[in-house]
């Protein structure tokens, strides 16, 4: 009985059969779930005082899950977002377990009832158009590295691609003849095409010519100094370097933390301010829900100001006359007699 109740087999089936074969989730999602269960099982081993091979499904109770989340908060100092990502992975496993082994439905229901933690929604940071132009003006495209960085930042600003989406691109994902576009592999194995400006295509051509490769080659579009595919961390580093250089003559940049995602927010905001429809922006960025795209409306202070000014014209003018008792002489005379 102990053998059939062991946690190892359902976890293995969850990863190998359910996530990969049935749901076809991305490798990044599998790695995120893997990291969650490494932490969760290590925590369970300590709390249950068992070896990992002796853990059973019954050991992974809703009480243990709550204690694990508290450990993430207080012990590992994780933020609310990370905590919720870990809980989402645990929920996914116990949702799978409930569907495949009815013996544990009640236990799974209790764990699925563990709520996500609410947190304040921070204002999304983005760059003004002048700041974007300032960054590009400080990139020396006479240098090989400068041409690569120029092409990379143009891609981010043009497409609003996520960091992982940008570094995963290959040269043959780009259409170099009209109409120009790039095929982006997004979250959940979803693909989308994004139109590209002529300037972006010219920047791509310059950087691949430096590497002596063809436009049809199935090789990374962006590489590091060693010729290897650029990583998310490398992308973040080069953006920090470019922004730091531009900030020396643009004080507003020195007050902002600019990351690859900042360029994504910037793309969305500038599209919104240019009058592009929200559904088009949702498709452009690869959002699954329009609610995510609606967040950009909340941070556009300029649009709020225009709306406020427009609504002022609808309100009746406030009379500048005094109170009625001041305008009625008989009332004033009566008050003087008191």
C-alpha positions as a Python dict, from the first residue, in 0.01 Angstrom:
ca = {
    (1, 'X'): (0, 0, 0),
    (2, 'X'): (284, 235, 86),
    (3, 'X'): (435, 174, -255),
    (4, 'X'): (112, 264, -443),
    (5, 'X'): (76, 575, -229),
    (6, 'X'): (429, 699, -304),
    (7, 'X'): (450, 1052, -446),
    (8, 'X'): (721, 973, -699),
    (9, 'X'): (512, 805, -970),
    (10, 'X'): (233, 1068, -998),
    (11, 'X'): (489, 1350, -1008),
    (12, 'X'): (684, 1175, -1282),
    (13, 'X'): (367, 1117, -1483),
    (14, 'X'): (261, 1479, -1427),
    (15, 'X'): (584, 1609, -1581),
    (16, 'X'): (646, 1353, -1854),
    (17, 'X'): (294, 1265, -1964),
    (18, 'X'): (65, 1551, -1865),
    (19, 'X'): (280, 1864, -1908),
    (20, 'X'): (488, 1756, -2206),
    (21, 'X'): (284, 1501, -2400),
    (22, 'X'): (-73, 1616, -2331),
    (23, 'X'): (-55, 1989, -2265),
    (24, 'X'): (261, 2058, -2465),
    (25, 'X'): (374, 2339, -2235),
    (26, 'X'): (689, 2532, -2312),
    (27, 'X'): (1030, 2422, -2177),
    (28, 'X'): (1038, 2735, -1959),
    (29, 'X'): (710, 2635, -1792),
    (30, 'X'): (842, 2284, -1727),
    (31, 'X'): (1155, 2431, -1568),
    (32, 'X'): (948, 2665, -1351),
    (33, 'X'): (730, 2377, -1230),
    (34, 'X'): (1040, 2167, -1171),
    (35, 'X'): (1196, 2437, -952),
    (36, 'X'): (874, 2464, -754),
    (37, 'X'): (862, 2093, -677),
    (38, 'X'): (1230, 2079, -589),
    (39, 'X'): (1166, 2344, -323),
    (40, 'X'): (834, 2194, -213),
    (41, 'X'): (967, 1839, -175),
    (42, 'X'): (1277, 1960, 11),
    (43, 'X'): (1046, 2145, 249),
    (44, 'X'): (824, 1836, 288),
    (45, 'X'): (1127, 1618, 368),
    (46, 'X'): (1227, 1851, 652),
    (47, 'X'): (875, 1888, 794),
    (48, 'X'): (773, 1523, 764),
    (49, 'X'): (1116, 1396, 871),
    (50, 'X'): (1125, 1144, 591),
    (51, 'X'): (1350, 1082, 296),
    (52, 'X'): (1218, 1203, -37),
    (53, 'X'): (1168, 845, -158),
    (54, 'X'): (944, 771, 142),
    (55, 'X'): (709, 1069, 94),
    (56, 'X'): (348, 975, 21),
    (57, 'X'): (60, 1165, -133),
    (58, 'X'): (-100, 1187, 212),
    (59, 'X'): (203, 1377, 341),
    (60, 'X'): (135, 1666, 99),
    (61, 'X'): (-162, 1815, 279),
    (62, 'X'): (-318, 2158, 243),
    (63, 'X'): (-163, 2245, 581),
    (64, 'X'): (182, 2161, 446),
    (65, 'X'): (117, 2372, 137),
    (66, 'X'): (22, 2671, 353),
    (67, 'X'): (335, 2624, 564),
    (68, 'X'): (544, 2606, 247),
    (69, 'X'): (397, 2936, 124),
    (70, 'X'): (474, 3098, 460),
    (71, 'X'): (829, 2967, 426),
    (72, 'X'): (857, 3133, 85),
    (73, 'X'): (736, 3462, 235),
    (74, 'X'): (940, 3471, 554),
    (75, 'X'): (1225, 3225, 501),
    (76, 'X'): (1320, 3284, 138),
    (77, 'X'): (1192, 3646, 125),
    (78, 'X'): (1012, 3578, -202),
    (79, 'X'): (779, 3841, -343),
    (80, 'X'): (407, 3789, -385),
    (81, 'X'): (446, 3722, -757),
    (82, 'X'): (696, 3440, -700),
    (83, 'X'): (479, 3295, -424),
    (84, 'X'): (177, 3286, -654),
    (85, 'X'): (378, 3123, -934),
    (86, 'X'): (481, 2844, -693),
    (87, 'X'): (122, 2796, -580),
    (88, 'X'): (-1, 2785, -940),
    (89, 'X'): (239, 2496, -1009),
    (90, 'X'): (119, 2308, -700),
    (91, 'X'): (-244, 2368, -800),
    (92, 'X'): (-172, 2232, -1149),
    (93, 'X'): (-31, 1909, -1006),
    (94, 'X'): (-317, 1845, -763),
    (95, 'X'): (-573, 1929, -1031),
    (96, 'X'): (-408, 1659, -1242),
    (97, 'X'): (-397, 1417, -947),
    (98, 'X'): (-769, 1463, -875),
    (99, 'X'): (-852, 1381, -1235),
    (100, 'X'): (-633, 1069, -1250),
    (101, 'X'): (-678, 920, -902),
    (102, 'X'): (-1026, 971, -742),
    (103, 'X'): (-895, 851, -404),
    (104, 'X'): (-742, 1192, -346),
    (105, 'X'): (-1024, 1419, -466),
    (106, 'X'): (-1103, 1554, -118),
    (107, 'X'): (-735, 1619, -42),
    (108, 'X'): (-688, 1788, -380),
    (109, 'X'): (-994, 2006, -329),
    (110, 'X'): (-853, 2128, 3),
    (111, 'X'): (-522, 2220, -162),
    (112, 'X'): (-692, 2386, -459),
    (113, 'X'): (-881, 2599, -206),
    (114, 'X'): (-554, 2753, -84),
    (115, 'X'): (-587, 3108, -221),
    (116, 'X'): (-341, 3319, -414),
    (117, 'X'): (-207, 3618, -227),
    (118, 'X'): (-337, 3959, -326),
    (119, 'X'): (-86, 4234, -383),
    (120, 'X'): (-83, 4597, -484),
    (121, 'X'): (-57, 4653, -856),
    (122, 'X'): (243, 4868, -928),
    (123, 'X'): (242, 5133, -1195),
    (124, 'X'): (416, 4991, -1501),
    (125, 'X'): (728, 5180, -1600),
    (126, 'X'): (776, 5295, -1958),
    (127, 'X'): (994, 5533, -2156),
    (128, 'X'): (892, 5858, -2316),
    (129, 'X'): (953, 5885, -2691),
    (130, 'X'): (1237, 6133, -2636),
    (131, 'X'): (1408, 5890, -2398),
    (132, 'X'): (1388, 5608, -2651),
    (133, 'X'): (1540, 5831, -2918),
    (134, 'X'): (1813, 5936, -2677),
    (135, 'X'): (1913, 5573, -2614),
    (136, 'X'): (1942, 5501, -2986),
    (137, 'X'): (2144, 5817, -3051),
    (138, 'X'): (2406, 5693, -2802),
    (139, 'X'): (2462, 5360, -2980),
    (140, 'X'): (2767, 5368, -3207),
    (141, 'X'): (2657, 5171, -3513),
    (142, 'X'): (3007, 5202, -3658),
    (143, 'X'): (3101, 4920, -3420),
    (144, 'X'): (2995, 4555, -3465),
    (145, 'X'): (2856, 4534, -3113),
    (146, 'X'): (2677, 4863, -3163),
    (147, 'X'): (2503, 4731, -3476),
    (148, 'X'): (2389, 4422, -3286),
    (149, 'X'): (2255, 4625, -2993),
    (150, 'X'): (2085, 4871, -3227),
    (151, 'X'): (1907, 4585, -3406),
    (152, 'X'): (1810, 4419, -3078),
    (153, 'X'): (1664, 4733, -2919),
    (154, 'X'): (1482, 4817, -3241),
    (155, 'X'): (1324, 4471, -3229),
    (156, 'X'): (1213, 4518, -2868),
    (157, 'X'): (1064, 4861, -2935),
    (158, 'X'): (910, 4759, -3269),
    (159, 'X'): (752, 4431, -3155),
    (160, 'X'): (715, 4455, -2777),
    (161, 'X'): (865, 4105, -2757),
    (162, 'X'): (933, 3952, -2418),
    (163, 'X'): (1298, 3894, -2326),
    (164, 'X'): (1282, 3517, -2380),
    (165, 'X'): (1092, 3562, -2706),
    (166, 'X'): (1362, 3797, -2837),
    (167, 'X'): (1661, 3578, -2753),
    (168, 'X'): (1486, 3266, -2889),
    (169, 'X'): (1454, 3418, -3236),
    (170, 'X'): (1643, 3267, -3526),
    (171, 'X'): (1740, 3448, -3844),
    (172, 'X'): (1489, 3249, -4052),
    (173, 'X'): (1205, 3369, -3827),
    (174, 'X'): (1233, 3707, -3999),
    (175, 'X'): (1078, 3781, -4338),
    (176, 'X'): (1327, 4007, -4515),
    (177, 'X'): (1104, 4081, -4816),
    (178, 'X'): (787, 4289, -4809),
    (179, 'X'): (572, 4272, -4609),
    (180, 'X'): (837, 4261, -4336),
    (181, 'X'): (749, 4067, -4022),
    (182, 'X'): (893, 3842, -3753),
    (183, 'X'): (748, 3513, -3630),
    (184, 'X'): (753, 3515, -3250),
    (185, 'X'): (714, 3201, -3039),
    (186, 'X'): (534, 3320, -2726),
    (187, 'X'): (401, 3179, -2403),
    (188, 'X'): (207, 2855, -2409),
    (189, 'X'): (359, 2755, -2746),
    (190, 'X'): (151, 3028, -2913),
    (191, 'X'): (294, 3189, -3224),
    (192, 'X'): (226, 3538, -3355),
    (193, 'X'): (357, 3751, -3637),
    (194, 'X'): (454, 4110, -3582),
    (195, 'X'): (509, 4361, -3864),
    (196, 'X'): (851, 4526, -3874),
    (197, 'X'): (957, 4873, -3978),
    (198, 'X'): (1198, 4917, -4267),
    (199, 'X'): (1458, 5056, -4022),
    (200, 'X'): (1437, 4738, -3812),
    (201, 'X'): (1494, 4517, -4117),
    (202, 'X'): (1793, 4727, -4225),
    (203, 'X'): (1940, 4692, -3874),
    (204, 'X'): (1891, 4313, -3892),
    (205, 'X'): (2063, 4296, -4229),
    (206, 'X'): (2360, 4493, -4098),
    (207, 'X'): (2418, 4268, -3798),
    (208, 'X'): (2382, 3937, -3989),
    (209, 'X'): (2620, 4065, -4257),
    (210, 'X'): (2875, 4117, -3979),
    (211, 'X'): (2843, 3745, -3900),
    (212, 'X'): (2861, 3635, -4266),
    (213, 'X'): (2541, 3432, -4248),
    (214, 'X'): (2245, 3407, -4484),
    (215, 'X'): (1895, 3543, -4424),
    (216, 'X'): (1754, 3190, -4451),
    (217, 'X'): (1988, 3031, -4195),
    (218, 'X'): (1836, 2857, -3895),
    (219, 'X'): (2079, 3015, -3648),
    (220, 'X'): (2031, 3256, -3354),
    (221, 'X'): (1944, 3609, -3458),
    (222, 'X'): (2137, 3758, -3166),
    (223, 'X'): (2460, 3618, -3023),
    (224, 'X'): (2703, 3723, -2750),
    (225, 'X'): (3074, 3798, -2785),
    (226, 'X'): (3152, 3424, -2791),
    (227, 'X'): (2914, 3363, -3081),
    (228, 'X'): (2663, 3181, -2860),
    (229, 'X'): (2290, 3257, -2843),
    (230, 'X'): (2228, 3564, -2628),
    (231, 'X'): (2056, 3485, -2297),
    (232, 'X'): (1794, 3682, -2107),
    (233, 'X'): (2061, 3782, -1858),
    (234, 'X'): (2290, 3900, -2136),
    (235, 'X'): (2004, 4101, -2284),
    (236, 'X'): (1930, 4262, -1949),
    (237, 'X'): (2300, 4348, -1905),
    (238, 'X'): (2343, 4514, -2244),
    (239, 'X'): (2025, 4720, -2195),
    (240, 'X'): (2156, 4839, -1859),
    (241, 'X'): (2484, 4939, -2024),
    (242, 'X'): (2315, 5128, -2307),
    (243, 'X'): (2077, 5309, -2075),
    (244, 'X'): (2360, 5404, -1838),
    (245, 'X'): (2554, 5557, -2127),
    (246, 'X'): (2250, 5756, -2245),
    (247, 'X'): (2162, 5866, -1890),
    (248, 'X'): (2478, 6077, -1869),
    (249, 'X'): (2312, 6335, -2093),
    (250, 'X'): (1948, 6248, -2024),
    (251, 'X'): (1876, 6294, -1651),
    (252, 'X'): (1529, 6136, -1662),
    (253, 'X'): (1680, 5800, -1761),
    (254, 'X'): (1891, 5793, -1445),
    (255, 'X'): (1571, 5786, -1236),
    (256, 'X'): (1431, 5479, -1411),
    (257, 'X'): (1508, 5109, -1393),
    (258, 'X'): (1501, 5000, -1756),
    (259, 'X'): (1469, 4628, -1832),
    (260, 'X'): (1368, 4433, -2143),
    (261, 'X'): (1010, 4441, -2014),
    (262, 'X'): (1027, 4820, -1993),
    (263, 'X'): (1059, 4826, -2371),
    (264, 'X'): (752, 4600, -2393),
    (265, 'X'): (551, 4843, -2179),
    (266, 'X'): (686, 5131, -2384),
    (267, 'X'): (569, 4973, -2709),
    (268, 'X'): (219, 4922, -2569),
    (269, 'X'): (197, 5276, -2433),
    (270, 'X'): (316, 5441, -2753),
    (271, 'X'): (74, 5230, -2960),
    (272, 'X'): (-208, 5329, -2725),
    (273, 'X'): (-116, 5697, -2738),
    (274, 'X'): (-109, 5677, -3118),
    (275, 'X'): (-473, 5567, -3119),
    (276, 'X'): (-421, 5195, -3191),
    (277, 'X'): (-717, 4977, -3091),
    (278, 'X'): (-677, 4773, -2770),
    (279, 'X'): (-750, 4445, -2946),
    (280, 'X'): (-473, 4517, -3194),
    (281, 'X'): (-232, 4591, -2907),
    (282, 'X'): (-337, 4267, -2737),
    (283, 'X'): (-258, 4074, -3055),
    (284, 'X'): (66, 4269, -3105),
    (285, 'X'): (196, 4181, -2759),
    (286, 'X'): (58, 3827, -2747),
    (287, 'X'): (-171, 3881, -2447),
    (288, 'X'): (-425, 3603, -2394),
    (289, 'X'): (-674, 3841, -2229),
    (290, 'X'): (-780, 4195, -2311),
    (291, 'X'): (-780, 4259, -1934),
    (292, 'X'): (-401, 4249, -1937),
    (293, 'X'): (-390, 4507, -2214),
    (294, 'X'): (-635, 4730, -2025),
    (295, 'X'): (-363, 4791, -1763),
    (296, 'X'): (-192, 5032, -2001),
    (297, 'X'): (-492, 5262, -1999),
    (298, 'X'): (-455, 5295, -1622),
    (299, 'X'): (-104, 5435, -1648),
    (300, 'X'): (-155, 5680, -1930),
    (301, 'X'): (-184, 6004, -1732),
    (302, 'X'): (-198, 6208, -2049),
    (303, 'X'): (-513, 6026, -2161),
    (304, 'X'): (-665, 6072, -1816),
    (305, 'X'): (-597, 6445, -1831),
    (306, 'X'): (-764, 6473, -2172),
    (307, 'X'): (-1064, 6279, -2045),
    (308, 'X'): (-1090, 6508, -1742),
    (309, 'X'): (-1079, 6819, -1959),
    (310, 'X'): (-1349, 6679, -2189),
    (311, 'X'): (-1577, 6591, -1898),
    (312, 'X'): (-1547, 6942, -1752),
    (313, 'X'): (-1737, 7079, -2055),
    (314, 'X'): (-2034, 6855, -1973),
    (315, 'X'): (-2082, 6991, -1622),
    (316, 'X'): (-2307, 7293, -1556),
    (317, 'X'): (-2128, 7614, -1468),
    (318, 'X'): (-2126, 7702, -1099),
    (319, 'X'): (-2312, 8023, -1028),
    (320, 'X'): (-2098, 8295, -872),
    (321, 'X'): (-2401, 8457, -706),
    (322, 'X'): (-2414, 8463, -329),
    (323, 'X'): (-2654, 8263, -113),
    (324, 'X'): (-3026, 8337, -149),
    (325, 'X'): (-3043, 8507, 192),
    (326, 'X'): (-2785, 8761, 77),
    (327, 'X'): (-2979, 8838, -244),
    (328, 'X'): (-3313, 8893, -63),
    (329, 'X'): (-3326, 9243, 96),
    (330, 'X'): (-3624, 9155, 315),
    (331, 'X'): (-3430, 8874, 480),
    (332, 'X'): (-3134, 9104, 542),
    (333, 'X'): (-3362, 9365, 704),
    (334, 'X'): (-3518, 9104, 925),
    (335, 'X'): (-3176, 8976, 1035),
    (336, 'X'): (-3073, 9332, 1138),
    (337, 'X'): (-3369, 9356, 1374),
    (338, 'X'): (-3264, 9052, 1571),
}
